[in-house]
Amino acid sequence: MSTPAVVQFEITGADSANLQRFYGSLFGWQANPTGTPGYARILGSQSGIPGAIGPSWDGGRGQLTVYVEVPDLQQTLAHAEQLGGRVIGAPSEDARRVKRVAQWSPELRAHVVPGAGISFSFVADPEGHVVAVSQGLEPALGQFAARH
């Protein structure tokens, strides 16, 4: 089995349009709209990883998150908890107001993108730093890049 790799970065905030303009101007990134309002995909260069810029998950200030593709999301979540981390649970009421394509699945403790084969969760390490773990995101990113 290969070592899980970072497959995407995500920058979220209160004003996603302004963030897209800022990073687009700063780095020459092109924002490609997705099915989520205010959310855009940034395609990676040959030497970089793809990313996304959009509204925060909870309607607040937002954050920078890296997504690590894992072979078994549920096993990874259980292992994170064994190591002293915690799975960040169901979205708050504020987060539900932010329109997202991904839907929370309480059974999986993960966000699931219907019909795309993508699921992901946010995990806080023992000091509270957040990383996203995903299953199915890497191949979906390749398909998105091929269409754009």
C-alpha positions in Angstrom: 0.0 0.0 0.0 1.3 3.5 -0.9 1.5 6.2 1.7 -1.6 8.5 1.7 -0.9 11.8 0.0 -2.3 15.3 0.1 -4.6 15.5 -2.9 -6.2 18.9 -2.4 -6.0 22.1 -0.5 -9.1 24.2 0.4 -9.2 27.8 1.4 -12.6 28.8 2.9 -13.8 32.1 4.3 -16.7 34.5 4.8 -16.3 36.1 1.4 -15.3 33.4 -1.1 -15.6 35.7 -4.2 -13.1 38.1 -2.7 -10.7 35.2 -1.8 -11.0 33.9 -5.3 -10.1 37.3 -6.7 -7.2 37.7 -4.3 -5.6 34.4 -5.0 -6.4 34.6 -8.7 -4.6 37.9 -8.9 -1.7 36.9 -6.6 -0.9 33.6 -8.2 -2.7 33.6 -11.5 -5.1 30.9 -10.4 -8.2 30.4 -12.5 -11.4 29.8 -10.4 -13.6 27.1 -12.0 -17.2 27.1 -10.6 -18.6 23.9 -9.2 -22.0 22.7 -8.1 -21.7 24.5 -4.8 -22.7 28.2 -4.8 -19.6 30.4 -4.3 -17.2 27.4 -4.5 -14.6 27.1 -7.2 -11.9 24.6 -8.1 -8.3 25.6 -8.7 -6.6 23.2 -11.1 -3.1 22.1 -10.1 -0.1 22.7 -12.3 2.2 19.8 -13.3 4.2 20.3 -10.1 1.4 21.3 -7.8 -1.8 19.9 -6.2 -5.3 21.1 -7.1 -7.4 23.1 -4.6 -10.6 24.9 -4.0 -11.7 28.2 -2.6 -15.2 28.7 -1.2 -17.5 29.7 1.6 -16.6 28.4 5.1 -18.2 25.2 6.2 -19.7 26.9 9.3 -20.5 30.4 8.0 -17.6 31.8 10.0 -14.0 33.0 9.2 -13.0 29.8 7.4 -9.6 28.1 7.3 -6.9 26.5 5.2 -7.4 22.7 5.0 -5.4 19.9 3.3 -7.2 16.8 2.1 -5.4 13.4 2.5 -6.7 10.6 0.3 -6.9 7.3 2.3 -7.8 3.8 1.2 -10.4 3.3 3.9 -12.1 6.3 5.4 -13.8 4.5 8.3 -10.6 2.7 9.3 -8.7 6.0 9.3 -11.3 7.8 11.4 -11.2 5.0 14.0 -7.3 5.1 14.0 -7.3 8.9 14.5 -9.5 8.5 17.6 -7.2 5.7 18.9 -4.3 8.1 18.5 -6.0 10.9 20.6 -7.6 12.8 17.7 -11.3 13.4 17.2 -13.7 13.3 14.3 -15.5 16.6 13.9 -19.1 15.6 13.9 -22.3 16.8 12.2 -22.4 20.3 10.9 -23.8 23.0 13.1 -27.0 24.7 12.3 -24.9 27.6 10.9 -23.1 25.2 8.6 -26.4 23.8 7.3 -27.3 27.3 6.0 -24.2 27.2 3.7 -25.4 25.4 0.6 -23.1 22.4 -0.1 -23.3 19.6 -2.5 -21.8 17.3 0.1 -24.3 15.9 2.5 -23.6 14.8 6.1 -24.1 11.0 6.8 -24.3 10.3 10.5 -23.8 6.6 9.9 -20.5 7.2 8.1 -19.5 10.2 10.2 -18.6 11.8 6.9 -19.7 14.2 4.2 -20.8 12.4 1.0 -21.1 13.9 -2.4 -24.1 12.1 -4.0 -23.4 10.1 -7.1 -19.7 11.0 -7.1 -18.2 8.3 -5.0 -16.6 10.9 -2.7 -16.7 10.9 1.1 -14.6 12.9 3.5 -14.4 13.9 7.2 -12.5 16.5 9.2 -10.2 15.2 11.9 -8.7 17.3 14.7 -5.3 16.1 16.0 -4.6 16.1 19.8 -3.7 19.8 19.6 -6.8 20.8 17.6 -5.3 21.2 14.1 -7.7 20.1 11.5 -7.0 17.9 8.4 -9.5 16.4 6.0 -9.4 12.7 5.1 -11.1 11.6 1.9 -11.9 8.5 0.0 -12.7 8.9 -3.8 -11.6 12.5 -4.0 -8.4 11.9 -5.9 -10.0 10.1 -9.0 -12.8 12.8 -9.0 -10.2 15.6 -9.1 -8.7 13.9 -12.2 -12.0 13.7 -13.9 -12.7 17.4 -13.1 -9.3 18.4 -14.5 -9.9 16.4 -17.7 -13.1 18.3 -18.3 -11.5 21.7 -17.8 
